[in-house]
Amino acid sequence: MSQPGAPRDKLGVVSLILGLVALITSWVVIGVFFGLAAIVTGSVGRTRAKRNGMPGAGIATTGMVLGVVSVLLAAAAVMGYLWFHHQTEQQHRCKVFDTYQPC
């Protein structure tokens, strides 16, 4: 029979799961909220695991990193959406006024 391992801090695992969900949904706005939750739970889980000498600090760190990456990707996606919207509005204005000048 195998011996059970040392108890893990569960916030690290929660942070990893939230980070993965945030990464998958980072192209929509809700990914930001999952990313922020991954950062917070990862920070608390990492601190708790290090203080109590429990394994799981690495998992919590991974969740934090995934959270940060997903927040950055979501910010880039929002900026891309805004840029695309601005470009289509600009093209629409040129067609409406029937100008032959560059917009």
C-alpha positions as CSV (number, residue, x, y, z in Angstrom):
1,M,0.0,0.0,0.0
2,S,1.2,3.5,-0.7
3,Q,1.6,6.0,2.0
4,P,-0.4,9.2,1.7
5,G,1.7,12.2,0.9
6,A,2.0,15.3,3.0
7,P,-1.1,17.4,3.1
8,R,-1.2,20.1,0.4
9,D,-2.6,23.6,0.6
10,K,-5.7,23.5,-1.5
11,L,-5.6,27.2,-2.4
12,G,-2.6,26.4,-4.7
13,V,-4.8,23.9,-6.6
14,V,-7.7,26.4,-6.8
15,S,-5.3,29.0,-8.1
16,L,-4.0,26.7,-10.8
17,I,-7.6,25.8,-11.9
18,L,-8.6,29.4,-11.9
19,G,-5.5,30.3,-13.9
20,L,-6.3,27.7,-16.5
21,V,-9.9,28.9,-16.8
22,A,-8.7,32.5,-17.0
23,L,-6.2,31.6,-19.8
24,I,-8.9,29.9,-21.8
25,T,-11.4,32.8,-21.4
26,S,-8.9,35.6,-21.6
27,W,-10.2,36.7,-25.0
28,V,-13.5,37.8,-23.4
29,V,-13.8,40.2,-20.5
30,I,-14.7,37.5,-17.9
31,G,-11.2,36.1,-18.1
32,V,-9.9,39.1,-16.3
33,F,-12.0,38.2,-13.2
34,F,-10.8,34.6,-13.3
35,G,-7.2,35.9,-13.7
36,L,-7.5,38.3,-10.7
37,A,-9.0,35.5,-8.6
38,A,-6.1,33.2,-9.6
39,I,-3.6,35.8,-8.6
40,V,-5.2,36.4,-5.2
41,T,-5.7,32.7,-4.3
42,G,-2.2,31.9,-5.6
43,S,-0.6,34.6,-3.4
44,V,-2.5,33.5,-0.3
45,G,-1.9,29.8,-1.0
46,R,1.8,30.3,-1.7
47,T,2.3,32.3,1.5
48,R,0.3,29.7,3.6
49,A,2.2,26.8,2.1
50,K,5.6,28.4,2.8
51,R,4.7,29.4,6.3
52,N,3.4,25.9,7.2
53,G,6.1,24.0,5.4
54,M,3.6,22.3,3.1
55,P,4.1,21.4,-0.5
56,G,2.1,23.3,-3.0
57,A,3.9,26.6,-3.3
58,G,5.0,25.8,-6.8
59,I,1.4,25.0,-7.9
60,A,0.3,28.3,-6.4
61,T,3.0,30.2,-8.2
62,T,2.0,28.6,-11.5
63,G,-1.6,29.7,-10.9
64,M,-0.4,33.2,-10.2
65,V,1.6,33.3,-13.4
66,L,-1.3,32.0,-15.4
67,G,-3.5,34.6,-13.8
68,V,-1.1,37.4,-14.7
69,V,-0.6,36.1,-18.3
70,S,-4.4,35.9,-18.8
71,V,-5.0,39.4,-17.5
72,L,-2.3,40.7,-19.9
73,L,-3.9,38.8,-22.8
74,A,-7.3,40.1,-21.9
75,A,-6.0,43.7,-21.8
76,A,-4.5,43.1,-25.3
77,A,-7.7,41.6,-26.5
78,V,-9.7,44.7,-25.3
79,M,-7.2,47.0,-27.0
80,G,-7.5,45.0,-30.2
81,Y,-11.3,45.2,-30.1
82,L,-11.1,48.9,-29.6
83,W,-8.6,49.4,-32.4
84,F,-10.7,47.2,-34.7
85,H,-13.9,49.2,-33.8
86,H,-12.1,52.5,-34.4
87,Q,-10.9,51.3,-37.8
88,T,-14.3,50.1,-39.0
89,E,-15.9,53.4,-37.8
90,Q,-13.3,55.4,-39.7
91,Q,-14.0,53.4,-42.9
92,H,-17.8,53.8,-42.4
93,R,-17.4,57.6,-42.2
94,C,-15.5,57.7,-45.4
95,K,-18.1,55.7,-47.3
96,V,-21.0,57.8,-45.9
97,F,-19.6,61.1,-47.0
98,D,-18.5,59.7,-50.4
99,T,-15.2,61.5,-50.3
100,Y,-12.3,60.5,-52.5
101,Q,-9.8,61.7,-50.1
102,P,-8.0,59.4,-47.7
103,C,-9.7,59.2,-44.4
